[in-house]
Every structure is written in C-alpha cells, then in structure tokens.
Amino acid sequence: MMRKMIVMVALLTLCLANVFAVDAALERADSLFWLDRLEETKQLLLNTLDSTTTDSQRAEVLWRLSRATLSIGDERKEEGAGDAELFAIYEEAEQYALDALAYGDHPNAIVYKASSIGRWGETKGPLNALSKARPMRDDFTYLIDTLGVTDNTISWYVLGQLY
C-alpha cells in the first residue's frame, strides 16, 4: 500500500513539474517573440511541443508557432524573399493554427489562421487576395459573434485591413 502511494506521489510530482515547465517555456517564448527573436521563439516552441501532455498545452504551443512563423514570413518578405518561399512560410503558419484548432476553438489560433490566409493572399496578388476574403471574414465573424471575443485587438486590426 505504501509503495503504491509513493508511486502515485512521484507520478503526480512529475506531471506537475511538466505543466510548470511547459508554462515557463510559453512565457519564455512570448518574451522572445516580443523581442523579435523569432527563430529562437520558433525553435523553443518546437522543442516544447514534445513536452506537452494536455490538449490545452498543445493548442497554446501551436498557435504561438503560427504567430512566430507568420512573423518570420513578414521579416523574410521585408528582406526580399521570393513568392515561393513566402507561400511555404504562410502555409506552414496556417497549418500550425489549424493544428491548434484541432484541440478546440482557441481564439488566437483563429486569428493567426486568418492572418496567414490573408498574407498568402496578399503575396499571390489582389485578385487572389479577394478569394481569401470570405474565409477570413467568416473566421472573424465566428470569433466575435459566436465565441464572443470582442477584446482581441489583433482580430479587429486584421478585420479592418480585410475591409
């Protein structure tokens, strides 16, 4: 009986340590992101992804991967990257957001999914960008009207750009 209790306490301790480690990694990734250390942010998040134990943690890591990848694409665009490279980056960012959404309706995943689609459309040109307008509008309508997220500045900015 005592042995089972010791094993249970040890397992609980390991689980709690992992939760705190993932939370600390997310905080570190957010700090790196806001310091424009995007490649470091992405690598930290990729390394952290394997450590996640819950769907919620996985979604948190994945939407942040989408955000970091999208921003890397924006930087590469400013540096003169070609369309093929940018398409690949924006599609990767969208896929991370879609992966996050597989774990539930996470507002930030919706924002970065729509943002990635928009960047892809902008890169393709005005006519192709128009074909992406409806899916983006639908994402933001769902975010605001269905989920009730009205305090997300980024979503209002992107929606304003869309219109």
LINCORUR-V611311 format. One record per helix or strand of 2 or more residues. SS is the DSSP state (h for helix, s for strand). FROM is the first residue (numbers start at 1). LEN is the number of residues. If there is no record, write none. Layout:
SS;FROM;LEN
SS;FROM;LEN
This chain:
h;2;33
h;38;12
h;55;24
h;83;19
h;107;18
h;126;6
h;133;14
h;153;10
